[in-house]
Amino acid sequence: MEKVLQLVFRNAEGRLYTLSVPEPKEELTEAEVTAVMDLILAKDLFLTTGGALTSKVAARIASRDTVNLALYEE
């Protein structure tokens, strides 16, 4: 099962921007995630098409299970 840490921010235009981090460590804490999100905002590390990131919205770990029904090329 593939896991992805999704850090969701709001940008200057008020739109949502999601930063996805593949395979986060199992013992990740809320405090660690909050600290990283605060650092991203403080250092203005990302510029989106809607401008700079302005606030934190959410952080979540999403899981995805993929089942191949058929493979047509090897």
PyMOL commands that set and color helices and strands:
alter all, ss='L'
color gray80, all
select helices_A, chain A and resi 30-43
alter helices_A, ss='H'
color red, helices_A
select strands_A, chain A and resi 2-11+16-22+47-48+51-64
alter strands_A, ss='S'
color yellow, strands_A
deselect
rebuild
show_as cartoon
